[in-house]
Amino acid sequence: MNLKQLSTMLQLSQTTVSRALNGYPEVNEETRRRVMEAAKRHGYRPNPSARRLATGKAGMIGYVMPTGAAVDIDPHFVEFLSGLGDYARGHELDLVLSPADAQDEETTYRRIVANKQVDALYISAPRAADSRIALAHQLGVQFIVHGRSEGLDFDYPYIDIDNEGAFHDATRLLVQLGHKRIALINGDDTQTFAIFRERGVRRALLESGLALDLRHIRSEVMIEENGYRAARSLLEASDAPTAIVCSSLIMALGVVRAARDLNLSLPGDLSLVSHDDVFPWLKPEHFSVPLTTTRSSIRAAGARVAERLAARISGLEDGARGEVWPVDLVVRGSIAGAR
Protein backbone atom coordinates (compact mmCIF):
# COMPACT_ATOMS: atom_id res chain seq x y z
CA MET A 1 0.00 0.00 0.00
CA ASN A 2 1.34 3.45 -0.91
CA LEU A 3 0.66 6.82 0.70
CA LYS A 4 -2.10 7.75 -1.76
CA GLN A 5 -3.98 4.49 -1.17
CA LEU A 6 -3.63 4.82 2.61
CA SER A 7 -4.90 8.42 2.47
CA THR A 8 -7.89 7.46 0.32
CA MET A 9 -8.83 4.61 2.62
CA LEU A 10 -8.69 6.90 5.68
CA GLN A 11 -10.40 9.79 3.83
CA LEU A 12 -7.59 12.12 4.83
CA SER A 13 -5.26 14.23 2.73
CA GLN A 14 -1.84 12.80 1.90
CA THR A 15 -0.28 15.73 3.75
CA THR A 16 -2.17 14.93 6.96
CA VAL A 17 -1.28 11.23 6.75
CA SER A 18 2.38 12.03 6.10
CA ARG A 19 2.51 14.47 9.01
CA ALA A 20 0.82 11.97 11.33
CA LEU A 21 3.31 9.26 10.39
CA ASN A 22 6.27 11.59 10.91
CA GLY A 23 5.25 12.86 14.35
CA TYR A 24 4.34 16.45 13.56
CA PRO A 25 2.87 18.06 16.71
CA GLU A 26 0.04 19.87 14.89
CA VAL A 27 -1.69 16.54 14.11
CA ASN A 28 -4.10 15.70 16.93
CA GLU A 29 -3.54 12.51 18.90
CA GLU A 30 -6.72 10.74 17.74
CA THR A 31 -5.82 11.24 14.05
CA ARG A 32 -2.23 10.15 14.68
CA ARG A 33 -3.39 6.98 16.44
CA ARG A 34 -5.87 6.17 13.64
CA VAL A 35 -3.22 6.65 10.94
CA MET A 36 -0.57 4.63 12.79
CA GLU A 37 -2.97 1.73 13.40
CA ALA A 38 -4.04 1.66 9.74
CA ALA A 39 -0.45 1.83 8.51
CA LYS A 40 0.52 -1.07 10.76
CA ARG A 41 -2.54 -3.12 9.83
CA HIS A 42 -1.98 -2.73 6.08
CA GLY A 43 1.81 -3.00 6.15
CA TYR A 44 2.49 0.54 4.96
CA ARG A 45 6.14 1.61 5.09
CA PRO A 46 7.13 5.14 4.02
CA ASN A 47 9.78 5.40 1.31
CA PRO A 48 12.92 6.63 3.12
CA SER A 49 13.98 8.94 0.30
CA ALA A 50 10.50 10.43 -0.02
CA ARG A 51 10.29 10.88 3.74
CA ARG A 52 13.59 12.74 3.81
CA LEU A 53 12.47 15.02 0.96
CA ALA A 54 9.10 15.70 2.59
CA THR A 55 10.26 16.20 6.18
CA GLY A 56 13.96 16.93 6.03
CA LYS A 57 14.37 14.01 8.44
CA ALA A 58 16.33 10.82 7.87
CA GLY A 59 14.49 8.80 10.51
CA MET A 60 17.83 7.73 11.95
CA ILE A 61 19.59 7.87 15.32
CA GLY A 62 23.38 7.87 15.17
CA TYR A 63 26.14 6.56 17.41
CA VAL A 64 29.85 7.06 16.83
CA MET A 65 31.46 3.80 17.91
CA PRO A 66 35.17 3.89 18.75
CA THR A 67 37.10 1.01 17.24
CA GLY A 68 40.65 -0.28 17.31
CA ALA A 69 42.82 -3.00 18.82
CA ALA A 70 42.51 -1.50 22.33
CA VAL A 71 38.69 -1.24 22.24
CA ASP A 72 36.60 -4.06 23.67
CA ILE A 73 32.88 -4.59 23.08
CA ASP A 74 31.35 -4.07 26.51
CA PRO A 75 28.36 -6.28 27.48
CA HIS A 76 26.91 -3.26 29.31
CA PHE A 77 26.92 -1.32 26.02
CA VAL A 78 25.26 -4.21 24.18
CA GLU A 79 22.48 -4.38 26.78
CA PHE A 80 21.95 -0.61 26.56
CA LEU A 81 21.83 -0.87 22.77
CA SER A 82 19.17 -3.59 23.00
CA GLY A 83 16.87 -1.26 24.92
CA LEU A 84 17.50 1.60 22.50
CA GLY A 85 16.91 -0.68 19.52
CA ASP A 86 13.66 -2.09 20.93
CA TYR A 87 12.17 1.38 21.20
CA ALA A 88 13.54 2.57 17.85
CA ARG A 89 12.16 -0.47 16.00
CA GLY A 90 8.68 0.13 17.39
CA HIS A 91 8.72 3.81 16.35
CA GLU A 92 9.98 3.59 12.76
CA LEU A 93 13.50 4.78 13.64
CA ASP A 94 16.73 3.21 12.47
CA LEU A 95 20.02 3.11 14.33
CA VAL A 96 23.24 3.92 12.49
CA LEU A 97 26.60 2.91 14.00
CA SER A 98 29.50 4.88 12.55
CA PRO A 99 32.90 3.35 13.35
CA ALA A 100 35.63 5.81 14.30
CA ASP A 101 39.27 5.74 15.27
CA ALA A 102 39.21 5.77 19.08
CA GLN A 103 41.87 8.49 19.01
CA ASP A 104 39.99 10.70 16.54
CA GLU A 105 36.22 10.48 16.97
CA GLU A 106 35.79 14.18 16.14
CA THR A 107 36.32 13.62 12.41
CA THR A 108 33.47 11.11 12.29
CA TYR A 109 31.12 13.36 14.28
CA ARG A 110 31.78 16.24 11.90
CA ARG A 111 31.25 14.06 8.83
CA ILE A 112 27.91 12.53 9.81
CA VAL A 113 26.53 15.90 10.93
CA ALA A 114 27.73 17.67 7.75
CA ASN A 115 26.24 14.93 5.56
CA LYS A 116 22.94 14.99 7.50
CA GLN A 117 23.10 11.22 7.79
CA VAL A 118 21.22 11.17 11.10
CA ASP A 119 18.62 13.31 12.87
CA ALA A 120 20.12 12.92 16.34
CA LEU A 121 23.04 11.37 18.19
CA TYR A 122 23.55 9.75 21.53
CA ILE A 123 26.84 9.88 23.39
CA SER A 124 27.83 7.23 25.93
CA ALA A 125 30.56 6.64 28.52
CA PRO A 126 31.20 10.35 29.16
CA ARG A 127 34.40 11.61 30.73
CA ALA A 128 35.14 14.82 32.58
CA ALA A 129 34.93 17.88 30.28
CA ASP A 130 34.02 15.49 27.45
CA SER A 131 35.04 16.99 24.10
CA ARG A 132 32.37 14.95 22.23
CA ILE A 133 29.60 16.71 24.15
CA ALA A 134 31.19 20.09 23.51
CA LEU A 135 31.47 19.27 19.79
CA ALA A 136 27.84 18.10 19.46
CA HIS A 137 26.73 21.28 21.23
CA GLN A 138 28.87 23.38 18.89
CA LEU A 139 27.60 21.63 15.76
CA GLY A 140 23.96 22.23 16.73
CA VAL A 141 22.88 18.61 16.24
CA GLN A 142 20.19 17.05 18.44
CA PHE A 143 21.80 14.75 21.00
CA ILE A 144 21.43 13.13 24.42
CA VAL A 145 24.18 11.85 26.70
CA HIS A 146 23.83 8.55 28.55
CA GLY A 147 25.57 9.63 31.74
CA ARG A 148 26.92 13.01 32.81
CA SER A 149 30.13 14.91 32.31
CA GLU A 150 31.64 17.55 34.58
CA GLY A 151 33.58 20.71 33.82
CA LEU A 152 31.53 21.94 30.83
CA ASP A 153 30.31 25.55 30.80
CA PHE A 154 26.89 24.82 29.23
CA ASP A 155 23.87 22.64 30.00
CA TYR A 156 22.98 19.65 27.83
CA PRO A 157 20.34 16.88 27.83
CA TYR A 158 21.26 13.65 29.56
CA ILE A 159 19.95 10.54 31.30
CA ASP A 160 21.91 9.10 34.20
CA ILE A 161 21.46 7.06 37.36
CA ASP A 162 22.43 8.29 40.82
CA ASN A 163 25.77 6.50 40.91
CA GLU A 164 27.08 8.51 43.83
CA GLY A 165 23.93 7.98 45.89
CA ALA A 166 23.82 4.26 45.12
CA PHE A 167 27.39 3.58 46.22
CA HIS A 168 27.01 5.88 49.22
CA ASP A 169 24.01 3.87 50.43
CA ALA A 170 25.72 0.52 49.80
CA THR A 171 28.82 1.61 51.71
CA ARG A 172 26.80 3.12 54.56
CA LEU A 173 25.03 -0.23 55.01
CA LEU A 174 28.39 -2.01 55.26
CA VAL A 175 29.62 0.55 57.81
CA GLN A 176 26.44 0.02 59.84
CA LEU A 177 27.30 -3.70 59.87
CA GLY A 178 30.64 -2.87 61.50
CA HIS A 179 32.96 -2.94 58.47
CA LYS A 180 35.89 -0.52 58.58
CA ARG A 181 38.14 -1.90 55.83
CA ILE A 182 35.97 -1.53 52.73
CA ALA A 183 37.42 -1.84 49.22
CA LEU A 184 36.08 -0.58 45.90
CA ILE A 185 36.50 -2.53 42.66
CA ASN A 186 35.44 0.11 40.17
CA GLY A 187 35.12 0.55 36.42
CA ASP A 188 37.33 2.79 34.30
CA ASP A 189 37.96 5.78 36.57
CA THR A 190 38.44 8.14 33.63
CA GLN A 191 34.67 7.81 33.07
CA THR A 192 32.36 9.91 35.21
CA PHE A 193 30.14 7.03 36.35
CA ALA A 194 33.16 5.55 38.14
CA ILE A 195 34.17 8.95 39.52
CA PHE A 196 30.69 9.37 41.02
CA ARG A 197 30.75 5.85 42.49
CA GLU A 198 34.10 6.41 44.20
CA ARG A 199 32.80 9.74 45.48
CA GLY A 200 29.80 7.98 47.03
CA VAL A 201 31.98 5.41 48.81
CA ARG A 202 34.29 8.12 50.15
CA ARG A 203 31.39 10.24 51.40
CA ALA A 204 29.78 7.34 53.29
CA LEU A 205 33.07 6.45 54.96
CA LEU A 206 33.84 10.06 55.83
CA GLU A 207 30.44 10.42 57.53
CA SER A 208 31.56 7.69 59.94
CA GLY A 209 35.07 9.03 60.46
CA LEU A 210 36.63 6.50 58.09
CA ALA A 211 38.55 6.87 54.83
CA LEU A 212 38.92 4.95 51.58
CA ASP A 213 42.55 3.84 51.50
CA LEU A 214 44.17 4.15 48.06
CA ARG A 215 45.42 0.58 48.55
CA HIS A 216 41.77 -0.53 48.62
CA ILE A 217 40.80 0.88 45.22
CA ARG A 218 40.98 -0.95 41.92
CA SER A 219 39.88 0.55 38.59
CA GLU A 220 39.48 -1.88 35.70
CA VAL A 221 37.54 -2.60 32.53
CA MET A 222 34.45 -4.39 33.81
CA ILE A 223 35.06 -8.01 32.85
CA GLU A 224 35.12 -11.15 35.00
CA GLU A 225 38.89 -11.73 34.81
CA ASN A 226 39.63 -8.20 35.98
CA GLY A 227 37.28 -8.69 38.92
CA TYR A 228 39.16 -11.86 39.82
CA ARG A 229 42.60 -10.27 39.64
CA ALA A 230 41.50 -7.19 41.55
CA ALA A 231 39.95 -9.29 44.32
CA ARG A 232 43.01 -11.54 44.60
CA SER A 233 45.33 -8.56 44.97
CA LEU A 234 43.09 -7.07 47.67
CA LEU A 235 42.37 -10.24 49.61
CA GLU A 236 45.94 -11.50 49.68
CA ALA A 237 47.25 -8.25 51.21
CA SER A 238 48.08 -7.97 54.91
CA ASP A 239 45.36 -5.34 55.36
CA ALA A 240 42.73 -7.24 53.37
CA PRO A 241 39.25 -5.68 53.32
CA THR A 242 36.34 -7.31 55.13
CA ALA A 243 33.91 -5.96 52.53
CA ILE A 244 34.03 -5.10 48.82
CA VAL A 245 31.77 -2.83 46.78
CA CYS A 246 31.92 -3.81 43.11
CA SER A 247 30.82 -1.85 40.03
CA SER A 248 29.46 -4.73 37.96
CA LEU A 249 27.90 -8.17 38.37
CA ILE A 250 30.28 -9.38 35.69
CA MET A 251 33.26 -8.34 37.83
CA ALA A 252 31.51 -9.80 40.89
CA LEU A 253 31.70 -13.23 39.25
CA GLY A 254 35.48 -12.86 39.45
CA VAL A 255 35.35 -11.64 43.05
CA VAL A 256 33.35 -14.71 44.09
CA ARG A 257 35.80 -16.98 42.28
CA ALA A 258 38.79 -15.31 43.97
CA ALA A 259 37.19 -15.68 47.42
CA ARG A 260 36.53 -19.36 46.73
CA ASP A 261 40.13 -19.94 45.59
CA LEU A 262 41.35 -18.35 48.82
CA ASN A 263 38.96 -20.45 50.94
CA LEU A 264 37.04 -17.37 52.06
CA SER A 265 33.30 -17.64 52.60
CA LEU A 266 30.58 -15.14 51.73
CA PRO A 267 29.43 -13.51 53.94
CA GLY A 268 31.36 -15.07 56.82
CA ASP A 269 34.82 -13.86 55.76
CA LEU A 270 33.87 -11.30 53.14
CA SER A 271 30.79 -9.18 52.49
CA LEU A 272 30.11 -8.25 48.89
CA VAL A 273 27.81 -5.67 47.27
CA SER A 274 27.69 -5.23 43.49
CA HIS A 275 25.91 -2.98 41.03
CA ASP A 276 23.30 -4.85 38.97
CA ASP A 277 22.51 -3.50 35.48
CA VAL A 278 19.71 -6.11 35.25
CA PHE A 279 21.18 -8.40 32.61
CA PRO A 280 18.57 -11.03 31.64
CA TRP A 281 21.32 -13.67 31.56
CA LEU A 282 23.05 -12.86 34.88
CA LYS A 283 20.88 -12.59 37.97
CA PRO A 284 22.29 -11.78 41.43
CA GLU A 285 19.83 -14.09 43.18
CA HIS A 286 21.31 -17.03 41.24
CA PHE A 287 24.86 -16.61 42.57
CA SER A 288 26.00 -19.35 44.96
CA VAL A 289 25.31 -16.80 47.69
CA PRO A 290 22.62 -14.36 46.49
CA LEU A 291 24.24 -10.96 46.08
CA THR A 292 23.22 -7.70 47.69
CA THR A 293 23.03 -5.17 44.86
CA THR A 294 22.39 -1.63 43.81
CA ARG A 295 19.95 -2.09 40.95
CA SER A 296 19.03 -0.12 37.82
CA SER A 297 18.17 -1.46 34.36
CA ILE A 298 20.59 -0.34 31.67
CA ARG A 299 18.20 -1.68 29.01
CA ALA A 300 15.48 0.63 30.34
CA ALA A 301 17.95 3.51 30.11
CA GLY A 302 18.57 2.66 26.45
CA ALA A 303 14.84 2.72 25.73
CA ARG A 304 14.47 6.07 27.50
CA VAL A 305 17.34 7.59 25.50
CA ALA A 306 15.62 6.49 22.28
CA GLU A 307 12.27 7.85 23.48
CA ARG A 308 13.75 11.26 24.24
CA LEU A 309 15.71 11.35 20.99
CA ALA A 310 12.51 10.61 19.08
CA ALA A 311 10.81 13.47 20.93
CA ARG A 312 13.66 15.82 20.09
CA ILE A 313 13.58 14.82 16.42
CA SER A 314 9.83 15.49 16.19
CA GLY A 315 10.04 18.78 18.07
CA LEU A 316 8.18 17.55 21.16
CA GLU A 317 11.26 18.11 23.37
CA ASP A 318 13.88 20.81 23.38
CA GLY A 319 16.21 22.42 25.90
CA ALA A 320 18.83 20.79 28.09
CA ARG A 321 16.88 18.78 30.63
CA GLY A 322 18.75 16.18 32.63
CA GLU A 323 17.28 13.07 34.26
CA VAL A 324 18.89 11.33 37.23
CA TRP A 325 17.20 8.04 38.12
CA PRO A 326 17.20 6.75 41.72
CA VAL A 327 18.80 3.36 42.28
CA ASP A 328 17.35 0.53 44.38
CA LEU A 329 19.39 -1.16 47.12
CA VAL A 330 18.39 -4.83 47.26
CA VAL A 331 19.66 -6.70 50.34
CA ARG A 332 20.38 -10.40 49.95
CA GLY A 333 22.63 -12.95 51.61
CA SER A 334 26.12 -11.72 50.63
CA ILE A 335 26.57 -9.26 53.52
CA ALA A 336 26.88 -9.76 57.28
CA GLY A 337 28.40 -8.10 60.32
CA ALA A 338 32.17 -7.70 60.32
CA ARG A 339 34.16 -10.17 62.36
N, C-alpha and C positions, 0 to 999 in steps of 0.2 A: 504494500500500500504506500502511495506517495502522499506528499503534503496536500495536494489538491483533493485527492480522494478522501483523505481524513477530514479535511475542512468541510467538504460537501456532506459527508455523513453526519457530522456534528452540527451542520447548519451555522457555521462560524466562518469568518473571513480567514484567509490564509495567514494574514498578518497576526490576527489574534491567536491562532493556533501556534504559530511560530514563537510568538512572545511568551505564551504559556509554557511551551516546551523548554524555552531557554531562560526561565526564571525571572522575567521582567516583573518588577514590583507593581506596575500599574494594572496587571491582570488580577482580578479578584480571585480569592482562594477557591471558591466553588467552581469557577470556570477552569482554573488550573487543575484541580483534582479531576474534573470530568475529562479534560483533554489527556492528562497523563494516564488515566485508567483506559481510555479508548486506544491510545497509542500502544500501551502494553498488551491489551487484549488482541489487537490486530497486527502485532509485530512490527509496528512502524519504527524505523530508525532514521533519524535525520542524516542527510548526506553531509559528511564533515566539511567538505569544501564549501558547500552552499551555506552551512551554518556559520562558517567563519566570515564569508562575504556578507551575510545578512546581519550578523551581530558584532563582528569584530572580535569574537571570542573563539579560541581554539578548542575549548572544552577539555583542557589538559592541565594537570597539576605536575609541577616539575620538582625533581630532587637531583642535586649535584652530588654524585657518589664518588668519594675519593678512592682511587685505586693505586696499586703498586705492590711490590714484594713485601713491604712492611705493614700492609693493611689487611686485617682479618675481617671476615664477615661475622658480625656479632649476632648471636641468637636473640639478644634483646632488640636489635634493630629489625630483624626478620619478623618478630612478633608484633612490633609496632607497625611495620609495613602491612601486615595482614589486616590489622584493624582499619588502617587507612584505606586499603584496597577494598575491603568489604563495603565501606560506606561509598567510595567512589563508584564502584560497580553498580550499586543500586540507584545512583543519581546521575547516570549517563556522563560520568567523568572518567577520563583516562589518566594513567600515571606514567610519566616519562622519566626514566632514569638516565642521566647524562654523566658518563664516566669522566673523571678529571684526574690529572696528576695531583697526588696528595699535597705536593709542595707548591702547586699553582692552580688552586681552584678558581681564582678570580677571573682568569681568562675564559673559563667555561661559563661562569655566571654572566659575564658581559656578552658572550656570544648568544646564549639562549634568550636573553632579554632583548638584545638588538634584533634578533631574527623573529621575535614574537612567537617563539615556538610554544610557549606555555602562557596560561593566564595568571598563574600564581605559583609561588615556590614555598616549600617548607625547609627549614634549616634545623638540623639536629646536632646533638652533642656539643652545645655551645661552650666556649672558653671565656675567660675574662677578657673584656674589651674585644670581643670577637669581630674580626675584620669582615667576615661574611655578612653579618648583620648590618654593619655600617655601609657596606657596598650595596646591599639590597635596598636599604633606606635611601641611599644616594641615587640609585637608578630609578626609583619611583615605582618599582614593581610591587604587586600585592604579595605579601609573605606572612608567614607565622613561624615562630620559633618554638620547637619542642624543648622546653627548658628555659633557663634565664642566663643572661650574661651579666657582668658587672663592669662598671667603669666606662659606660657609654653616656654621652651627653644628650641623648634624646630618648623618648619613649617609643616602644614598639610592641606589637601584639605577640603574645606568647601563651603557652599552656605548660604548666609545670606542676609537680607535686611538692608538698612541704617536706623536702628532704631534711632540712635542719630540724624541724619539729619532730619528725619521725624518729631520727636517731637520738635526739635529746630524750624523748620519752622512753625509748628502749634502754638507753644508758641509765636514766634515772631509776627505772625498775630494777636493774641489776645492782645499782648502789643501794637501793632500799632492801635488797636481799643480802646485803653485807659485803658485796664485792668491792675491793679497792684497786686491784690490779686488773684493769679492763683494757683489752687490746682492740684495735680497729683494723680489719682487713678490708680495704677500700678499693674502689675502682681507680681509674686513671685520674690522678689528682691535678692534672692540668685542665680537667673539665669541671664546670661549676657544680654539677650535681654532687661530685665527690668533695669539693670544697665545702659545700653546705652541710654534707653529712659529717665531715670532721668537725665543723663548727658546732654542730648539735651535740656531738659527744663531748667536746671540750666544755661547752656551756653547762651540761648536766653535771660533769665532774667538778667544775669550779663552784657550782652552787652548794656542793657538799664538802668544799675545802680540799678537793683532790685535783690532780692534774693528769693529762694524757702524756705519758712519757714518750719521747720520740722513738725509743727502742720498741715501743708497743704499737707502732703504726706500720702498715704495709700498704703499698699502692701498686696495683697490678691490673693488667687486662683481665676482665672478669670471665675466666675459664676455670674449669675444674682443677687442672694441674697447677695453676698458679695459687689457687686456694690451698692445695695440699702443701706446696713448698712454703708458702707464707706461714701456715699453721705449724709445720715442723720447725721452722726457724724460731718461732715464738715459744713453742711448748718445750723445746729442748734447752732453752736458756735457763740460767740460774734464777732469774726473776720472772719465771713463766706466769702468764696471766691466769686468773681463775675464771675469767669470762671473756668471750670474744663477740664483738658485733661485726657482722659480715655484710657486704654490700650486695650480694647476689646469692640466690639459691644454688646457682651453678658452682660458684666458689665454695659454698657451704658443703657440697658433696665432697670436695677435697679436704675440708676441715674435718669432717666426720671420719674420713679415711685415715687422716693423719692421727687423730685421737685414737682410733682403733689400733693402728700400727704401734703406737706408744703405750698401749694397754691402759688408756685413760677412758673412763666411762662418762657418758652424758646422762644426767647432769651431775653425777656424784663428784667427779674430778674437774669437770669443765662445763660451764653454762654457755649456751650458744644462742644468739639471736641473729636472724638473717632477714634481709629485705626480700620480699616475694613479689615479683612482677606478674604473677598469676599466669604462668605457663600452663597450657592444658596438659602437657606431657611431663610435668615435674611438680608434684604437689607436696607441700611441707608435711602434711599429715601422714604421708606414706613413707617418710624416712624411718629408719630403724627406731629412732626415738623421735616422735613428732616434734617439729621445730616451732619454737616461738618466732613470730615474724612481724615485721611491719609490712603492710599489704596494700598494693595499689596496682590496678590492671594497666599494663602498658599497651595492651591491645585496645582497651577503651580510650586511652589517650590518643592512639592513632586515628580512631574513628572520629574523635572530637576535633582533631586537627583538620581532617578532611571536611567535616561539617562546617567549621568556621571558614575554611578556604572557599568552599562553595558559596557561602554567604557573602564573602568579600568579592568574589567574582561577579555575583549577580547584583551587587550593590546593596544588599540587605545589612551588611556590616561595614563599618569604616572605623577610623581612629586607631588607637594603640592600647586597646584593653588587654590586660593580663589576667590570667586565671591561675590560681594556686589551689590545687585540690588537697583536702585533708587526707591523711594516711591512717589506716586502721592499725592498731596494735593487737595482735591475736596471740594470746598466751596459750602455750601448749607445754609438753613435758620436758623440753630441753633446757629449762632453767631451774635452779634451786638455790637455797641459801649457801653462801660461801663457807667453806670449811675453815 
